[in-house]
Amino acid sequence: MAGVKTKLNFAISGFPEFTPEVRDVERRWLSLLADVFESYGYANIETPSVETVQTLASKGEDVDKEIYALTRLAAIGETTSAKLALHYDLTVPTARYVAKQHGNLTFPFKRFQMQRCWRGERPQEGRYREFTQCDIDVIDQDTVSLSYDAEMLEMAVVALTRLNVGPVKFQVSNRKIMDGLATHLGLPDGTLLARILDKVEKLSTEKLSERLTTELGLDAAGIDTCISFCKIKGGPDAIATGLDALGISNPDVDAGRDALCNLLARVEKSRPKGFIIDGDLAISRGFDYYTGVVYEARFIDFPDYPSICAGGRYENLVGQFMKRKLPGVGISIGLTRIFTKLLSESLLETGRRTPTEVLVAGDESLTAAEAEALAAEIRATGANVEILPDVPRLDKQLKYANDKGIPYVWIIRDGVHQLKDMTSGVQQAITVEAFAASRA
């Protein structure tokens, strides 16, 4: 199957839906990810699908363009603006949750969250209007240990390795360096600069220069500095050498460089085969709230595909919802984006069409009451069992089991019980007691 592309057909554009054998794999992925996160001591939470528009808008940038507002059909045409909306990510809802539940939580608060999100953007490969996001965050009071910067990256690498998604490249930077660059250029803050440079791979040199000139008022020297800045990539030595060559040094740059270089040196020791983890100063993640480390990951084999994992450190996100400093650091794995890409490239082995392990079958002499009673007995052993009502012919029942991928058929004919292995075709006498013993 590898190398043969599979076209994904959804009933509504941007809203994925899967057949049972594909959904089976997705469910196993979710279970596997939960196991990874819990192995590091992260607890699962779930927040409502709906937040207030005011809460969601706290993220900054033009998020109002992506929000699906919630309203009653009967309210269409009314002039009152919507107050509620579907969440488009899990970061802001988590910040609101921590502020609301503060008195009930133990800090550092380590949580993971795996839920559907909704985003109103034009559907295209890797970008959906409904998708499943898997987030991990640690939030603490006053400060969050820099050790968690490395733990986030380590967990993401372990998770993607366990999912067997193929080779991945992580690009890592620190927003303090970007803020220091803004200071060096005489800009009041680094927010707009970060948004522009974060798109450097999509912009021509001419377009980048134009934006830096018109939006930030930079001169030719400042533009050259930004272009050279975005080319600084690699390990800790390359990052330090590149910044030294640019001659940029101030408290933000120095603090960000030290944190980034220490992080890169630490994770290099445990980086698994097939993964690249490089510093890349152009990475800034565009959002207002990032204040320290930022991460972004892409498929190595599909470099033009959108990022599959991203996150970073934030100082004041929770503080928008309560008068207390609760900084955090987190990373998000785009499960739907990863899953659909591997599926479309036929790089996923699909699962089972049914959880059924045993089909109770028989000829016309088997009554419905007898079949149901036997199914209940077998089910009590822990097996998943079904019957096929109102289909008296045994050959049709066997075909159903074969088409659905049910591994065993319990056949009752002339009072004799036999268990048929649908893979090997072997059929042998069986009792419920013997079947229970075989599962012990």
HELIX and SHEET records of a PDB file:
HELIX    1   1 PRO A   20  SER A   39  1                                  20    
HELIX    2   2 VAL A   53  LEU A   56  1                                   4    
HELIX    3   3 ALA A   57  LYS A   59  5                                   3    
HELIX    4   4 VAL A   63  LYS A   65  5                                   3    
HELIX    5   5 LEU A   73  ALA A   75  5                                   3    
HELIX    6   6 THR A   91  LYS A  100  1                                  10    
HELIX    7   7 HIS A  102  ASN A  104  5                                   3    
HELIX    8   8 SER A  147  LEU A  163  1                                  17    
HELIX    9   9 ARG A  175  HIS A  184  1                                  10    
HELIX   10  10 THR A  191  LEU A  197  1                                   7    
HELIX   11  11 VAL A  200  LYS A  202  5                                   3    
HELIX   12  12 THR A  205  LEU A  216  1                                  12    
HELIX   13  13 ALA A  220  CYS A  230  1                                  11    
HELIX   14  14 PRO A  236  LEU A  246  1                                  11    
HELIX   15  15 PRO A  251  GLU A  268  1                                  18    
HELIX   16  16 VAL A  318  GLN A  320  5                                   3    
HELIX   17  17 LEU A  335  SER A  344  1                                  10    
HELIX   18  18 ALA A  368  ARG A  379  1                                  12    
HELIX   19  19 LEU A  394  LYS A  404  1                                  11    
HELIX   20  20 VAL A  432  ARG A  439  1                                   8    
SHEET    1   A 9 ALA A  43  ASN A  44  0                                        
SHEET    2   A 9 PHE A 109  TRP A 118  1                                        
SHEET    3   A 9 GLU A 130  ILE A 139 -1                                        
SHEET    4   A 9 GLY A 328  ILE A 333 -1                                        
SHEET    5   A 9 CYS A 309  TYR A 314 -1                                        
SHEET    6   A 9 TYR A 290  PHE A 299 -1                                        
SHEET    7   A 9 VAL A 168  ASN A 174 -1                                        
SHEET    8   A 9 PHE A 275  ASP A 280  1                                        
SHEET    9   A 9 LYS A 233  GLY A 234 -1                                        
SHEET    1   B 3 VAL A  50  THR A  52  0                                        
SHEET    2   B 3 LEU A  84  LEU A  86 -1                                        
SHEET    3   B 3 TYR A  68  LEU A  70 -1                                        
SHEET    1   C 5 VAL A 385  ILE A 387  0                                        
SHEET    2   C 5 VAL A 358  GLY A 362  1                                        
SHEET    3   C 5 TYR A 408  ARG A 413  1                                        
SHEET    4   C 5 VAL A 416  ASP A 421 -1                                        
SHEET    5   C 5 GLN A 427  ALA A 429 -1                                        
END                                                                             
